Amino acid sequence: MIDLRIVGGTVVDGTGSPRRRADVGVDGGQIVSVGDDGGPARRTLAAEGMVVAPGFVDTHTHLDAQLSWDPLATPSTLHGVTTVLGGNCGFSIAPMQPEGADYVRRMLARVEGIPLETLEAGPAWEWTSFGQWLDRLDGRVAVNAGFAVGHSTLRYLGMGAGAVGGTPSEAQVADMVRRLHQALDDGAIGFTSSLASGHSDGDGRPVPSRSAEAAEMVTLATALRRHPGTSLGFNPGAGPFAASMMDTMADMSREADRVLNWNALLIYQQRWDEARQELAASDHAATRGGHVIAEVVPDPRRFYVSFLGGFLLDALPGWAELFSLPLPERRAALSDPGRRAGLRAGIESDAVPAMLRNHTDPSRMTVVQTADPDTKHLAGRRIEAIARERSVSAFDCLVDIAVADDLRAVFMPDPVGDDDRSWELRAQVMTDPRTVIGAADAGAHLDVASSFNYTTSLLAGSVRRRGLLSLEQAVRELTDVPARMFGVTGRGRIGEGWAADLVVFDPETVGPMPEEIRADLPGGARRIFAGANGVAAVLVNGEAILEHGEHTGRLPGTVLRSGRDTETVTVAAARALAAPATGP
């Protein structure tokens, strides 16, 4: 007798093969049968009218710290995610030294939008080695979770204050390499870095990895050759990419003999030429012996902007210093005519990339919510309309409202790429072998972004409403493609002997619920939260972590360790995997 049988569902197995009616038998955390003849089971799960698919694989998260206080990885698991990969963009919370913890916390608070009070009230930060930190998570998480080593963290441990703006000595590079080898021996799944211009630390200075020369990055990447089941992650910042940037990504991949994924490729028709140039980084890498893939955002990304956190705004010329100021001084700076004029020059500068301009133009923003009673009537109104009434510029209107609301006001730029042509282009790129779907940033930008819902959003938007992808294509891109490219073994497909990571959903209703603001983080901080419609059950290693839209409280997840739970995907293997699938 087996543990569980899911009966009456339509199986979409993740390979791109046509859907079929089949029961799924589960025993000992694995799938033991796919078909109608599997014998008796201790428990059955009715799935009539539902799709049974592999659990979704989210390759770009910042859940490293969150899992210590939220082992359910909410809201991601509500959207069918069963495997998450962290340590992205060069930011990890291990390895660690006591003297580095404060810097790393403040860096994460600034660049990844994780409230500092939450980081300080969350994990105790008592570990030193990568292995000690992973041991703390074993048996205490609902999802399968693997983590890379972040370059900025590694550089700070090796160089101290000199990591920001400094050039390492040969001994310091050797020390970073040694620390990286140790973390990879302990189970880290790879190495990540960033040169993104918007990535600033808690003091408003460039994060440590931004001071690294290409040779340092390539040297660190080369360390992965000695460690099975590892891969590379990179954030090059907004494109178009300079030739030197493409060279760096290609050389890191070649010297490591590993896949390098970069984050994030945004697709909409106004920047289609730029997107094609960014995609060409993959073609360039192939000519230099590497394999580079882009993590593509699958729908119009919705952001929220505030003067409390500064996400997006702090990437504008001259604005980073503003967000390094304590809140009282920040308010004073925004009220000072001279400082305000300088900020206005930055936001209107020709040096602002088009992609950033689209998300920071005050005339494209709407007031989402305010806290002060005198400003609450503005919620739901566009800045442009309020500015006309007040006979001021849209920029001054935006800043005036922020100051009047003690910087607590939240604004939303108009989503970019919600037109038919942009949707068509995204569908085209999502199935391009040079890309994987991802860039969710789950666990980061908690009060300004909701891209954690990308899985159910894809199924509702590109599949059901627009018919741009078949259900089989979408499920494959959410499961098997990322699992195979990142070397996650035994997950991402429905088949005998594969891990019983499964999501059961109604294809006619699946989709994200409306977003809301919750003050449920440690320290009382706020985050954007949204559940999902149509997700009936989520299983991890054969145990239900979600039933009827509610978490069960079970924690059956596996902490993924390189070489044990992941396999090596070399450049040659990645090229074979990238061959177009044959499916419906």
Secondary structure, DSSP 8 states (H G I E B T S, - for coil): -EEEEEES-EE--SSS---EE--EEEETTEEEEESS----EEEEEE-TT-EEEE-EEE-SB--TTHHHH-TT-TTGGGGTEEEEEE-GGG--S-S--HHHHHHHHHHHHHHS---HHHHHHS------SHHHHHHHHTT--SSEEEE-EEHHHHHHHHHGGGGTT----HHHHHHHHHHHHHHHHTT--EEEEE--TT-B-TTSSB-GGGG--HHHHHHHHHGGGGSTT-EEEEE--SSS--HHHHHHHHHHHHHHTSEEEEEEE---GGGHHHHHHHHHHHHHHHHTT-EEEEEE--S---B-B-TTT-TTGGGSTTTTTGGGS-HHHHHHHHHSHHHHHHHHHHHT-TTS-HHHHHHH-GGGEEEEE-SSTTTGGGTT-BHHHHHHHHTS-HHHHHHHHHHHTTT--EEEE--S--SHHHHHHHHHHHTSTTEEE----BTSSTTTB-GGGHHHHHIIIIIIIT-SS-HHHHHHHHTHHHHHHTTBTT-SS-STTSB--EEEE-TTT-EE---EEE--SGGG--EEE--EESEEEEEETTEEEEETTEE-------B--BTTTB----HHHHHHHTS-----
